[in-house]
Amino acid sequence: MAKKFSVSKLYTWALVLLPLVSIYGISEINLDFGTLALLLLLPFVINEQGKIVLEKRIVFPWLLYAIYIVISLYFPTIFGKETYLTNGSMYVRAFKNILYIFILILSTSRGIINKDYFVQIYLKITKICTYYIFIQAALYYTIRFNLPGYINIMLVAEGYGERLDVTSFSLFRPTSLFYEPAHFFEYVVIGVIIYLFRYKETPKNDIFNAIFLALGIVLSTSGMGILTIAGIFGFWLLQQLSRTKFIRVRKEIFFLTVIGLIAVAFFLQSGFGQSVLSRLFDTGTNYSALDGRTEIYERIFSFDTGRVLLGSGYGNVLEHYFYPSWAFSLWCLGIIGSSVIVILYLLAYFQSRVTIAKIIVLVNFMLCFVSTLFMGKNLLLYFLFVYILSRADEEQYE
């Protein structure tokens, strides 16, 4: 007997593939194919379910955040503040972010997504992306062939079409199937967390898979990624040691610790490692990747008091700056709007029944100081994992 076609499963695939598919689209109207697929499938998923059961604990805080976004659009007019973009551009940015909030709320409704299927598909895609980055690295370091991670056809960010020769500061930086190495890391790091923390007793196969994904992140040369996975593995090792009461130290943990220390030593001494650290902290031009992610905060706190408190209006930002999520929120929504976001994080953390969801919340919160994980598609993917995994059984997801 043939299996019944499930729109819900197709929708799950669309969610998991969103960060990869969304690099393509119609640049003239800034519409990516990943978001378009979700919007086309969502009505059919709702129809298949018959009814939508929204969770109040999710709806209310996100609704409050969306309302503040809308109110902030009028701040430049009400308070006579300068605008850096047209009203139309600000409205489009706000609409897109609210759209992802809307998709998040509906996608976390009971019955829309099967947790196990969602995680299973995601982990498969992370492995494919990691295999691809291994192939990219192998081809480059053996025959100097630069295998691109995307094709220069219908790119939403057209400027990336000119950057298919992926080099930065004489350092080869493979991107897997994404625009940037950092984008690969931001997508795959959830997989590292799942493999290490989904069971109280981490199976050897899960440890191997976590190491495999972590090596892919190292190959990407993402400094932010390397530091993050080092912290995650360090926390996991401490957690494993605490469960042995520091008396019965497992051979596996001791072995991994020794190997890890040796690997770090070799990495720091290698030319590859020196290049990564140089890019992260000092490029030889007195300007590092870290500078690029932090200089905007100095400008924000030079604003007048009213603007620091309320913000400049959602999306009303200067061009040619890199805005990590917290910088973007402080600039656009001020301390008040950013406080609403902090409440979202606190609720997500304390309402999560399982450790794995809490870790994802913490990692996302910290990375938002140097990345854009509380914007658009990233916001949707990360909080979708948090809310879906929060419902897991204690035996399976710790």
C-alpha positions in Angstrom: 0.0 0.0 0.0 1.4 3.4 -1.1 2.3 5.8 1.7 0.0 8.9 1.9 1.7 12.0 0.6 2.4 14.4 3.5 2.6 18.1 2.9 3.9 18.5 6.5 7.0 16.5 5.6 7.6 18.6 2.5 7.2 21.7 4.6 9.8 20.3 7.0 12.2 19.8 4.2 11.6 23.5 3.1 12.3 24.7 6.6 15.5 22.7 6.9 16.8 23.8 3.5 15.8 27.4 3.9 19.3 28.8 4.6 20.7 27.0 1.6 17.8 27.7 -0.9 17.3 31.3 0.2 20.6 32.4 -1.3 18.8 32.2 -4.7 15.8 34.3 -5.7 14.6 37.4 -7.4 17.0 40.1 -6.4 15.0 42.9 -7.9 12.2 42.4 -5.3 14.5 40.8 -2.7 12.4 37.6 -2.6 14.3 34.4 -2.1 13.1 31.0 -3.2 13.4 29.5 0.3 10.9 31.9 1.9 8.7 31.7 -1.2 8.5 27.9 -0.8 7.5 28.2 2.9 4.7 30.7 2.1 3.4 28.5 -0.7 3.4 25.4 1.4 2.1 26.8 4.7 -1.6 27.1 3.7 -1.6 23.4 2.5 0.0 22.3 5.8 -2.6 24.1 7.8 -5.3 22.6 5.6 -3.8 19.1 6.1 -3.8 19.6 9.9 -7.4 20.7 10.0 -6.8 23.2 12.8 -4.0 25.2 14.3 -3.3 25.0 18.0 -1.1 28.0 18.9 1.0 28.0 22.1 0.4 31.1 24.2 3.9 31.0 25.7 5.3 31.4 22.2 2.7 33.7 20.7 2.5 36.5 23.3 6.2 37.5 23.6 6.8 37.3 19.9 3.7 39.4 19.3 5.0 42.0 21.7 8.3 42.1 19.8 6.5 42.5 16.4 4.3 45.3 17.8 7.4 47.2 19.0 9.0 46.8 15.6 5.9 48.4 14.0 5.8 51.2 16.5 9.5 51.9 16.0 9.0 52.7 12.3 7.3 56.0 13.4 10.1 57.1 15.7 12.0 59.1 13.1 8.9 61.1 12.2 7.6 61.5 15.8 10.9 62.6 17.3 12.4 64.3 14.2 15.3 61.8 14.0 17.3 61.4 10.8 16.5 58.6 8.4 19.1 56.7 6.5 16.7 54.8 4.3 13.4 55.6 2.6 10.2 54.8 4.5 9.5 52.1 1.9 12.8 50.4 2.6 12.3 50.4 6.3 8.8 49.0 6.0 10.0 46.2 3.7 12.7 45.2 6.3 10.2 45.3 9.1 7.7 43.3 7.1 10.2 40.6 6.3 11.2 40.1 9.9 7.6 40.0 11.1 6.9 37.5 8.3 9.5 35.1 9.8 8.0 35.6 13.2 4.6 34.7 11.8 6.1 31.6 10.1 7.8 30.7 13.4 4.6 31.0 15.4 2.6 28.8 13.0 5.4 26.3 12.5 5.7 25.7 16.3 2.0 24.9 16.5 1.2 21.3 17.6 1.2 18.8 14.8 2.8 21.0 12.1 6.3 19.5 12.5 7.3 16.0 13.6 10.2 16.6 15.9 12.1 13.4 15.1 11.7 13.8 11.3 12.8 17.4 11.6 16.0 16.6 13.5 16.7 13.6 11.2 16.5 15.6 8.0 18.5 18.5 9.5 21.3 16.2 10.6 21.5 14.6 7.1 21.8 18.0 5.5 24.5 19.1 7.9 26.5 16.0 7.0 26.1 16.7 3.3 27.2 20.3 3.8 30.2 19.1 5.8 31.2 16.4 3.2 31.1 19.2 0.6 33.5 21.4 2.6 35.9 18.5 3.0 35.8 18.0 -0.8 36.4 21.8 -1.3 39.4 21.7 1.0 40.8 18.5 -0.5 40.6 19.8 -4.0 42.2 23.2 -3.1 45.0 21.8 -1.0 45.9 19.0 -3.5 45.5 20.5 -6.9 44.6 24.2 -6.1 41.2 23.9 -7.6 38.6 26.2 -6.0 35.3 24.3 -6.1 32.5 27.0 -5.7 29.8 26.6 -3.1 27.1 28.2 -5.1 26.4 29.1 -8.7 26.2 32.6 -10.1 22.6 32.3 -11.2 19.7 34.3 -9.6 21.7 35.1 -6.4 19.7 37.4 -4.1 22.9 39.1 -3.0 24.4 39.6 -6.5 27.7 40.9 -5.1 28.6 37.3 -4.1 28.7 36.4 -7.8 32.0 38.3 -8.0 33.4 36.5 -5.0 33.4 32.9 -6.3 37.2 33.0 -6.0 37.0 32.5 -2.3 40.2 34.0 -0.8 40.6 36.4 2.1 44.0 37.7 3.3 45.7 35.0 1.3 43.7 32.4 3.2 41.5 29.9 1.4 38.1 30.0 3.0 35.7 27.3 1.8 32.0 28.1 2.2 30.3 24.7 1.6 26.9 25.5 0.0 26.6 29.0 1.6 27.8 32.5 0.8 30.2 32.7 3.7 32.2 30.3 6.0 30.4 31.9 9.0 27.0 31.0 7.4 28.1 27.3 7.2 29.2 27.4 10.8 25.9 29.0 12.0 23.9 26.3 10.3 26.0 23.3 11.3 26.8 24.2 14.9 23.2 23.2 16.0 24.1 19.7 14.8 27.2 19.6 17.0 25.0 20.5 20.0 22.4 17.9 19.1 25.0 15.1 18.7 26.8 15.9 22.0 23.8 16.6 24.2 20.8 14.7 23.0 21.5 11.7 25.2 22.7 11.6 28.8 25.2 9.0 27.7 26.6 10.2 24.4 27.0 7.3 22.0 30.4 6.9 20.3 28.8 7.3 16.9 27.3 10.7 18.0 30.8 11.8 19.3 32.3 10.9 15.9 29.6 12.8 14.1 30.1 15.9 16.3 33.8 15.8 15.7 33.2 15.4 11.9 31.0 18.5 11.9 33.5 20.4 14.1 36.3 19.5 11.7 34.2 20.9 8.9 33.9 24.2 10.8 37.7 24.3 11.4 38.2 23.8 7.6 35.9 26.7 6.9 38.4 28.9 8.8 35.6 30.7 10.6 37.3 32.1 13.7 34.0 32.6 15.4 33.1 29.0 14.6 36.4 27.6 15.9 36.1 29.5 19.2 32.5 28.4 19.6 33.0 24.7 19.0 36.0 24.8 21.3 33.7 26.1 24.0 30.9 23.6 23.3 33.3 20.6 23.4 34.9 22.0 26.6 31.5 22.3 28.2 30.6 18.8 27.1 33.8 17.3 28.6 33.2 19.1 31.9 29.7 17.7 31.9 30.9 14.2 31.3 33.5 14.5 34.0 31.0 15.8 36.5 28.9 12.7 36.0 31.8 10.5 36.9 32.2 12.5 40.1 35.8 13.0 39.1 36.6 9.4 40.3 36.0 7.2 37.3 37.4 9.3 34.5 36.4 7.6 31.3 39.2 6.5 29.0 37.3 8.0 26.1 37.2 11.5 27.7 40.9 11.3 28.7 41.8 10.2 25.1 39.7 13.0 23.6 41.2 15.6 25.9 44.8 14.6 25.0 44.0 14.4 21.3 42.3 17.8 21.5 45.2 19.4 23.3 47.6 18.0 20.7 45.4 19.1 17.9 45.1 22.7 19.3 48.9 22.9 19.7 49.5 21.8 16.1 46.8 24.2 14.9 48.3 27.2 16.7 51.8 26.3 15.3 50.6 25.7 11.7 50.6 28.2 9.0 46.9 27.6 8.6 46.2 28.3 12.2 48.3 31.4 12.2 46.4 32.7 9.2 43.1 32.1 10.9 44.2 33.8 14.1 45.7 36.7 12.1 42.4 37.3 10.3 40.4 37.1 13.5 42.6 39.4 15.6 45.0 41.3 13.3 45.3 41.5 9.6 48.4 43.5 9.5 46.4 46.6 8.7 45.3 47.3 12.3 41.8 46.1 11.4 40.6 42.6 12.2 37.5 40.6 11.7 36.8 41.2 15.4 37.0 44.9 14.9 34.5 44.7 12.1 32.0 43.1 14.4 32.5 45.4 17.4 33.1 48.9 16.1 29.4 49.7 15.6 28.7 49.4 19.4 30.9 52.5 20.0 28.8 54.5 17.6 25.5 53.4 19.1 26.4 54.6 22.6 27.4 58.0 21.2 23.7 58.7 20.4 21.6 61.0 22.5 19.7 59.5 25.5 16.3 59.3 23.8 17.7 57.5 20.8 19.7 55.1 22.9 16.5 54.2 24.9 14.0 54.0 22.0 16.0 53.4 18.9 16.2 54.9 15.5 13.4 52.8 13.9 13.5 49.2 12.6 15.9 48.9 9.6 16.9 52.6 9.8 20.6 52.0 9.7 23.7 53.4 7.9 25.1 51.4 5.0 28.7 50.0 5.0 28.6 48.8 8.6 28.4 45.3 9.8 25.5 45.0 12.3 25.6 42.0 14.6 22.1 41.2 15.9 22.5 43.0 19.3 24.0 46.1 17.5 21.2 46.1 15.0 18.6 45.8 17.8 20.2 48.6 19.9 20.5 50.9 16.9 17.0 50.3 15.6 15.0 49.5 18.8 17.0 51.0 21.6 17.4 49.6 25.1 13.7 49.2 25.5 13.2 47.1 22.3 16.4 45.1 23.1 14.9 44.4 26.5 11.9 42.8 24.9 14.3 40.6 23.0 16.1 39.7 26.2 12.8 38.7 27.7 12.2 36.4 24.6 15.5 34.7 25.4 14.8 34.3 29.1 11.4 32.8 28.4 12.8 30.4 25.8 15.5 29.4 28.2 13.5 28.9 31.4 10.5 27.4 29.6 12.7 24.8 27.9 12.3 21.4 29.6 15.5 20.0 28.2 19.2 20.9 28.4 19.8 20.7 24.7 17.3 23.5 23.9 18.8 25.7 26.7 22.3 25.3 25.2 21.0 26.4 21.7 19.4 29.5 23.4 22.7 30.3 25.1 24.8 29.8 22.0 22.5 31.9 19.9 22.4 34.7 22.6 26.2 34.9 22.8 26.8 34.7 19.1 24.3 37.6 18.5 27.1 40.0 19.7 29.2 39.1 16.7 26.7 37.6 14.2 23.2 38.0 12.8 21.5 35.1 14.4 18.5 37.1 15.6 17.5 38.2 12.1 15.3 36.7 9.5 16.0 33.1 8.5 18.5 32.6 11.3 15.9 33.7 13.9 13.4 31.3 12.4 15.7 28.3 12.3 17.3 28.6 15.8 14.1 29.3 17.7 12.3 26.6 15.8 14.8 24.1 17.1 14.5 25.6 20.6 10.7 25.2 20.7 10.5 21.9 18.9 13.2 20.3 21.0 11.7 21.6 24.2 8.8 19.2 23.7 11.1 16.2 23.6 10.9 13.2 26.0 13.4 13.4 28.8 14.8 9.9 28.0 15.8 10.9 24.5 16.7 14.6 24.7 18.5 15.5 27.9 
